[in-house]
């Protein structure tokens, strides 16, 4: 598992020596472990570079995980629908400790500058993160403030009092917006997704380049996001009754 976790969208291919260095193992051990993973289809080897990458079996396991999880299974077609309607990247995120973790993402069908896939994103400077922060216990917000508000751009909110005001506004309005707070040139809008008991379990968000997802377009997308979020909740409830 430790070997598989080293691969990322930023580094999709890695060599034996690099893996050995990262894992503090000798190259012969890593080579042997990679051989087992290769046989199982968990990794593949590029014939040109001789470097390793994640294998097709990982993709199959990912699909199995999606269709085994009610929230992911229900949300996926709605993400595709929103991406087509809004022409922006759409993602679903959950809180993991003091960060947000995107668990589903559908890329924009028209934009060439696609968002990268991030393992985690900040709670204080992304639209999905602010939604999750707003509907978490007060202790989570305090822990985020105690950890310090890292500045991603000149637009990142680093003042604790201002973040508290924004979090309260998210609770009142039912959505969050971020304009170039985490990455220059990218904006986002997010809304909460609730389970049938009314608890917020995820954030549904869109993100796109600021020249397309302008402030006006962000505002215009809120009601559509809220409507789809409500549909996801109703679908979860109907599945539970089935």
C-alpha positions, 0 to 999 in steps of 0.5 A, a space after each residue: 500500500 505504501 508503494 501505491 500511495 507514492 503515485 499522484 497526478 503530479 508524479 504518475 510515474 516513478 522509478 525503483 530508485 525513487 521509490 526506494 529512497 522515499 520508502 527508506 527501503 533497499 532497491 532489491 526489496 522495492 523491485 520484489 514488491 513491484 513484481 508482486 504488484 505488477 503480477 496483480 495488475 496494481 501497477 504497470 511498467 512503461 516499456 519506454 522509460 521502465 518506470 512504474 505507474 498505477 495499473 488498470 486493476 486500480 481503476 477497476 477497484 476505484 469503480 467498485 468503490 464508487 458503486 459500493 458507496 451510496 453517496 458516491 453512486 448517487 452523486 456521480 450522474 448528477 456531477 456529470 449533469 452539472 458539468 454539462 450544464 455549467 461547463 465547469 469542473 464539478 466535485 464532491 468533497 468530504 472533511 478529513 480532519 482539518 482538510 477537505 478531500 475531493 472524493 469525486 470529480 467530473 472535469 469540464 467538457 469544454 475547458 482545456 485548462 483542467 483542474 488537477 486532482 488534489 488529495 486534500 484541499 484547505 478548508 479556509 480557502 476553497 468553496 467546498 472547504 468553507 462549506 464543510 467548515 461552516 457545518 462542522 463543530 465549533 472545535 473544528 473551526 478553532 483548530 483550523 484557526 489555531 493551526 494558522 491560515 496559510 496564504 495561497 494567494 493575495 486573496 486568501 483570508 488569513 484574518 481569523 475574525 474575517 474567516 469567522 464572519 465568512 463561515 457564519 455567512 455560509 451557514 446563513 446563505 447555504 453556499 460558499 464562494 471563493 475568488 482566487 483564494 487558493 489559486 490565482 485564476 480560479 474561482 469556485 462555488 460550493 453548497 452542502 449535501 445532507 443525508 436524510 437526517 439533515 446532517 451535512 455529509 459533503 460539499 458539492 462544488 464547481 470550480 473553473 477559470 476566473 474568465 469563465 466562472 465570473 462573480 456573476 456566473 458564480 451567483 447564477 449557479 448557486 440555485 442549480 447547485 442547491 437543487 442538485 444537492 437536494 436531489 442527491 439527498 432525496 435519492 439517498 432517502 429513497 434508497 434507504 427506504 427501498 
